Amino acid sequence: MRIGELSRETGVAVPTIKFYVREGLLPAGRLTSPNQASYDEGHVRRLRLIRGLIDVGGLSVATVREVLTAVDAPGGSVHKVLGAAHDAITPVPAGRPEGLPDARRTVAELIRRRGWRAGEDHPAAEAMAGALAAFQDLGQGAFLEEVLDDYAEACERIADADLAYVGRHADVEALVESVVVGTVLGDAVLTALRRLAHVDRSARRFGQWGEGARAVPGPSGEGTEKGGADPS
């Protein structure tokens, strides 16, 4: 296909495609004449991956280049490629809360206690330390002391489910796309699920059926309650 067809197929403007080629993110097309090039399905897949990394992952062009270098590295393990993708989309804390050193020790102890094969200097460990320090600064440290391992156990189950899903994709580019989209959008899904579970468990533990809940259409079209299951 020509570049115009590639643009229509992917929804990416021609000038943007040319920019990605110049930046080394997208391989150049096969020259069919001095000023014409042909593109194939490999270019379609790569363009969609680039857009996923930029639009969904919020990555810069330079960071996308790093991820794609890992994807294209000969003999690169799936673990290494996924690690590069995850590192790229893990936010770096902007500030340095007062309790950050203690929080880093807490994270390191958690990693050792759970037997996780993750470095204490991983970007996610630093992000977690920043969040824990903020909890401490707000006087909520006791909350985390009680629930941190419960959170970790739940996240192990989520990670198992995530990797069981991406493991069904044999293609490395599909794996990277899955981990980026799944992590960024999956975080939004997990946040919403947590909120819904809070409503349900709060109603069961502290409230009455229907208290604070909103009726939503059920499978039969009849109203059901948001916030819990049938109390019977």
Residue pairs with C-beta under 8 A, 6 or more apart in sequence:
1 9
1 38
1 39
1 40
2 36
2 37
2 38
2 39
3 14
3 17
3 18
3 29
3 37
3 39
4 14
5 39
6 12
6 17
6 39
6 43
6 44
6 47
7 13
7 14
7 17
9 44
10 44
10 47
10 48
10 51
11 51
12 20
12 47
12 51
17 26
17 47
20 26
20 47
20 50
21 27
21 28
23 61
23 65
24 65
25 46
25 50
25 61
25 64
25 65
25 68
26 43
26 46
26 47
26 50
27 42
27 43
27 46
28 37
29 37
29 38
29 39
29 43
30 37
30 38
30 39
31 37
31 38
32 38
45 173
46 68
46 173
48 177
49 68
49 71
49 173
49 176
49 177
50 64
50 68
52 177
52 180
52 181
53 59
53 63
53 64
53 67
53 88
53 176
53 180
54 61
54 64
56 180
56 181
56 184
56 185
57 88
57 89
57 180
57 184
58 89
58 184
59 67
59 88
59 89
63 88
64 88
66 84
66 88
67 84
67 85
67 88
67 176
70 76
70 80
70 81
70 84
70 85
71 81
71 84
71 172
71 173
71 176
73 80
73 81
76 172
78 172
78 175
81 172
81 175
81 176
82 166
82 175
82 176
82 179
85 176
85 179
85 180
86 124
86 179
86 183
87 122
87 123
89 180
89 183
89 184
90 122
90 123
90 124
90 127
91 127
92 123
92 126
92 127
93 126
93 127
93 129
93 130
93 131
95 130
96 130
97 103
97 130
97 133
97 134
97 136
97 137
98 133
98 137
99 132
99 133
99 136
99 137
100 129
100 130
100 133
102 133
102 136
103 128
103 129
103 130
103 132
103 133
103 136
104 120
104 125
104 126
104 129
106 129
106 132
106 144
106 148
107 120
107 125
107 128
107 129
107 132
108 120
108 125
110 148
110 149
110 152
111 118
111 120
111 125
113 149
114 149
114 152
114 156
118 124
118 125
119 125
132 144
135 141
135 143
135 144
158 190
162 179
162 182
162 183
162 186
165 178
165 182
166 175
166 178
166 179
166 182
169 175
169 178
196 226
199 212
199 213
199 226
199 227
199 228
200 227
200 228
200 229
202 212
202 227
203 209
203 211
203 212
203 213
203 227
203 228
204 228
204 231
209 225
209 228
209 231
210 225
210 227
211 227
212 227
213 225
213 226
213 227
213 228
214 225
214 226
214 227
215 223
215 224
215 225
215 226
216 223
216 224
216 225
216 226
217 223
217 224
218 224
